[in-house]
Structures are given as C-alpha cells and as structure tokens.
Amino acid sequence: MLGADDLSNELIEKVLLCADLQTIGRCRQTCRRFNETAHHSISIQYLIELAVDGLVDGPPGGWSVAERLQAVRNRRAAWRAMQPTSVQILPFSADDDEWIVHDRNHLFRQSYSRRGFVTIRRPPCLYRGIPEKEWSIKGAFVELRWYPEEDLVVETVAETETDGLPHGRTTLRLRSFETQEDHPGAFNSILNYGFLSGHEDVIDITAFNVADDYLSFSCLRLANQDPLPGVSCRILVIYNWKTGVVVLRLISEPAWDEMDYVLLTNQYLLLFHFDDGLAVISVINLGVLHETASKTGCPLTLSLSNLGVDSEVTVCRLQFPNLHRGGYISTQLPKRPWRPRAEELQVPFYMNEDRLLTVIWENLYDRSLGVNILIPLATIHTCIQEADNQKGKHLFTWEEWGIQGARVIDRRQMRLNALGQCAMSAIYLEEADRDLGNWEGPGTRMFLYHFGRYAVRKHLADLATGTASPGVGYSPKAIFEGGSYGQIVTELPAIRVAIPASVLKHSTQPDEYQLAVIVPGDDWLVLQYVRRNSVGFARFETRLLTF
C-alpha cells in the first residue's frame, strides 16, 4: 500500500490544486509531506494568497504564475504600509463638476458647461497591469449610470411639453457603452416610467439600478384625487430589461414610510423596511416573480404592509436590533467586480464576488447620529441556505444572524467615508474619536478595516507563529452604545491598518485644505479636500492614491 512518501511532488501538487482552501489546510496539518509540497509550490502559494486578498486568477497568458504571485504580495504590502505607487492631483474646474467615485474601479465627472457630457476615468494599477484610461459619453441626458459588466449605459432623459419646456417626467434610455447606440441586448431601449410603474402620474424617479438582467427604480405617485395636492404612495418597480417583463410593482403607503432595497444578481431582491415597527431585511425570490409575471402576462403587485414572512415570494427575513420607526434607513452595496474582456485588457487577477453591504440608520432629528451596520453578503447567503435546508425556517432574529455575522458602528466614526465602493473594506475612526468635530484632533486615528474571512484567518495563524505583518492589527468585535439603542456588541472579526496623518493631510497646504471625504476602491484611495475662498464658497481638490 502506497503512503504519502511514495507519491511524487508533482502528483501531490496536482491533487492539492484540485482541493478547496480548507482541505488544503487540513492536509498540511495532518501530513508533513503535503505541508512541504504546499510550502514550496508556487501554484499552491498563489492560490492561497489570492484567497487571502479576496482575489481570483485571471485568464491564462501574459504574466507567469510566479510573476502573479509576486504582484499579489507586492500589492498587499503596499496597502498595509499605506505606500501608494502613484499620487495624482485632480484639481477643481469651474466648467466641470468635481470628480466623484462612480464605482470600485472608475471615477466620474459631469460637465457644467456642456450638459450631457460625462468623462469617466479608470485609474492605473501597477500590480494588476491596468493602465490609466479616459472615456467620454455624450447625450441629451439628465443623469447617467454605467454598468461595464453589461456594456450598459442607463440614461434618464427629460420629456418635454409641446412648448419645448421640461415637465418633470423622464424616460430611461439603454445604450451600449462600446457603440454609444441603443443596447442590442435590451428588449426596449427607450423605457417610459409611466408604463413601467403602471401609472402616468409618477414623479421623483430615484434609486434606479441594474444587476444582471434586472433594472429597478423607485418613484412617487401623485395624489390627484385629494382636495390638496400631495403624494399617495411610493412604488418600487423591478423590470427585466432583456426580456421586457415587469416582474414586480411594490407599493409602499404612506409614501414617506421608510424603505430601501438592493438587487443581488438575478436571484434575490433585498428589501429593507419595517415589520411591526422593527427594521428587517426581507429576501425576495426574483425567479418566482419572473415566472409568475411571464405566465400571467402582468407583474405581481404587492403592498409592502402585506408582505409577510410566509409569502410565497419571501425566502427569509432577518431582524435588526432595536431599530424602530422614527429614523431614516438606506443602503450601500458595491457593484460587482469589474472584469474587462481578455481581448481588451489582460488582467492577471480580479476581485472575487465577496461584497460588504452597509445599512445606514439615521436619527430622525439629527442625521449625523445613528448606526452603520456592515454585513458581508456571505452572512445573508448563509441565512438563505438555512431557510432552504430547514423548511419552515423563514425568520432569523438578530441573535441568530447578526452578532456573529455583522458589525455595528457609530455613524460618527464613518462620517468621512463615502460608503459602498470597496469590496470588503471600510474606513472609520477609533470609537474614542467619534465625537471630535475634525479627524485631525490630537491623537485621532483612522483605520482601514478589512473583513475578508481568509485574511482574518491567515492573520490569526501568523500571530500564532510570530510571523504576522507589522502594522496589521486584529479587531475581534465592536461595541456600540447609544441612547435608545442600548449596547450592541457584534463579533464580526476584521484586520486593520492605520492610515497615517501624512497620507490624510493635504501635502502642500495642510492648513488651508481640510479632508472632506475618503473613499477606498479596489486599487486606490480617493481623498477629497475642501477650501473656503474669499467669498465663502468651497473649492475642491481630489487626490488619487493608487496601490
């Protein structure tokens, strides 16, 4: 009978490369020969290092495995030492809006002087072989969103009355980013909000978004029948832009009842709302909605107040702790990772599908107060899986899912961080510094937290062997205490690195420019500074630090 010592290194390597990381770890712990082979195998080390940083391998060709492994390690070292490979200054222009973060990989600037003209910038990344590039988009649009994974540009276009003046209603146009023409995959390239919502008297079109095949938006319906003008309800519309099927119209009455939502690929819709006065997440099955709408020829129309946990479209419901009516609820979720086509750009490795959802709860009377709840999507998928495995298990209390699977942070700690742009990371102040009006207070420290599970596991293993990276700390839990919320302890672990004041402060005029916003992307940090001029108006400067 053969033993491990009778197997060649090449065969052991091939076997381990077919296993998942947990299996590789167990094999290394139980067999000296397997451990030695894994330790000396460039391919296995590359597989492990990718998982630690939340990455997946890119297409073959270009860089060798050894070059890719070194690039992953160099990229991680630069982030942990907060040593960018380049710093770019993007000055304020009187003719253009300031640069804003459009998604995890692109910046966006709209022209003031040329309406319907947008510039998109892709910052460079040395360690992923991504060069800098800019594009321009032209059109008669009011607002624009770009979804590179679908080669899709979604524009809101103002309708006009016969006298040529806008009357406040809008339509959507779906264009191909590559050709700038109507998108060939769209069932209809021009979409009327009235048709989609089922009502012509809708206004305040907000929060439109795209995830895979589905396009969504929220709108208000006017209350034309009332003695006084007003709004009767808010309508959430989910539309399959590839098949032309409106799958859901969800009505919220009254219109100011707090609700937000997130689309997760083609499978699930997350609704954030109130049930019996307590904030909850309802996971809705988009497949059931599409099947029902396709069979009946009309969308499913639901009232939010009647959407029960036992509804056929509800997969499960997750309860929040002590968050009751009387506040504002909103959400932020990074877009799915950008992956250019191989013929366009050969990138050695990409970000994986892990993402960090942020639920924002603001105090009704002071919106600077409240909590941010950070939730890895893996936490929600675990509840979905449990609901599927345990028939009849649809409701998850905070104690069942949130204490171990989320992190609650005081909003004041994250007041400078524009949320929802980086896969599994967030930036916030030390809890002791949350009450300071300026991050530059004495001893104030700001940290970049990373919640990737493999990164945390590797750091703990390195701590045990004395090989942990210098400057990297372990954050096992967070404790929030605030008024009516009481004390909320969450135990979602993270690693963190301090962002030095030398990185945060304006490098040439620190006394004149104050940091207003900091945004982490997949390969960069964006810092936006504000300065008051002689007449009191703010002037902006954006700095782009690439890693």
Phi, psi and omega in degrees: 000132182283144173248178182300327182289345179273351182268146178284156177300322181297319180291318178299318180298315180298320179295314182293325180292341177272353184263163173277174187294323179296319178294319177300317180298317179295319179297321180291328180284331187260346185221118181300319182295317177297319180296316180295318179297314180297321182296324185262357181272119178297320182295318180290319177298321178297317178300317181293315182294325175301313182296322181300321182264010179069040183241162171228153183293146177272187182292156179294161182098165181077239184290145175286169178299319179297320179293321179293318178300315180295323179295319178299315181292320178295320179297315179297317181297322179295317178296315185288332176269356184052050179242093181293152177279339177204154176230123179244142176255124179248094188288160176290143177234138180292337182270346185230155171292162176291159176293135175234160178277118180276319176202195187292344186230358187220146172255163193215135176217129179255142184277135172283318187281335180238090182297140182080026179228120183233139174250132177243133181239133172255110179295156180282161172219108183299317188281350175245007177066032182258117178279160176289145179205149176232146174230160174235142176236131180240148178168168181269062185247156175268319180218153184218141172230142182242133178236088187299331181294339178248008186050044190237132170243124178251123183243141167264128184240127182285130172284159182232152173282178181294336179276003177089000181264141179297142177250012172096344179266156185225163171237166176252142172237134180253116182239156171280131177293324185290316184261344185066010178256178178306140184291125183292339181271356182276134176298316171227133181272341176244123184239130178264128182299324180297316178297315183294320183276343183086004182218133179282336185269058178245147180221181172053057178288120184223166167056037176284145186207163178227135171221110183056243186275351190251138173244140183223155173200164178240145179211164177254142175257132180289146178263078185288338184275348184284154176301325178248144179297146180183200182236135183266322184197166171251140183238128172259126183244131174243124188227132175275105187285349179268331180255346181079017183259123169280116188262337184207137165235111182254121186256128178246118177234131358288167187296333183273002176298130188290131179201144171214172185206162176219134173269129175248102179046212182270001190259317192224147171245129176259123176253131178249113187204196182242140175229115185056038176083356182249138180292137181218163167249123173255126178265118185252137181276107180291329179298318178296319179298314182293319179297317180295315181294323180293322181288317186273341182080007178214152182289155173285126178253121183234150170263133181301324182293339180258006181279095184273165179292338180262009178298150182295340180265350181270118178283311178195171180222135182246128181268144174265164181269122167056027176255105186249171178304152181112018177214180180253133179241133177211170184222156173222133177221127177300150173294164176296157186297144179278128179227101180294153175295145185301325180288340179275315185200126182265105182258130186292329178206152183241167168287146177277189187275359179296136177217157182248114177275136176244121174258124187252123179241116184248142178296141183298325186259339178217100188287354173281345180262156180134201183226153166248128180251116182266123186228113171298140179300335177300328178297315180291320179296328176296317177295320178299317180295318179294321178295326179287323182282325182253092181301131182095350178266100183241338184252129178241120177286164178303321181295331182282328186237329194273324186298316180270339190250008181212171175223127180259126184234140173298132182302329182294337178286340185243023188292339179267347188268117171284120195274167167076026182240352182235142192308295187230026184235157176210153180243129173203165183281163169301148180302325182293341184259007188293333184273354180288140179286341183224136180296344184273016177298162182302125176076003181294137179230141178242140186232148169262115180261141177234128187252013177297129188294323180287327177296319179294315180299316181295321179297318178295320177295321179292324176298320182294330181260001179075023182244018182294147180295135178295143179087353179261125181251163179251129180241098187283335185199173175227142179239119178248133175227124181194108170047235185290345180288335187073200178265130178238116178254126177236145190238031172284114186282159179208162166252158183212153173229143179285141173263112186297152176300330179296334177277324186279324183284149176298130191287333184248330182226064185295335181278342183259326182259132178246135178294126181251323183215142172227131185229122173273134172249187180296323185230016184201167167242135173250125177242126179246129183248153179234143176222137178273133176265189189294336181257009172093359180275144181280138171243139187254152167221132180251132176244135183244114179254117182257147183233000000 
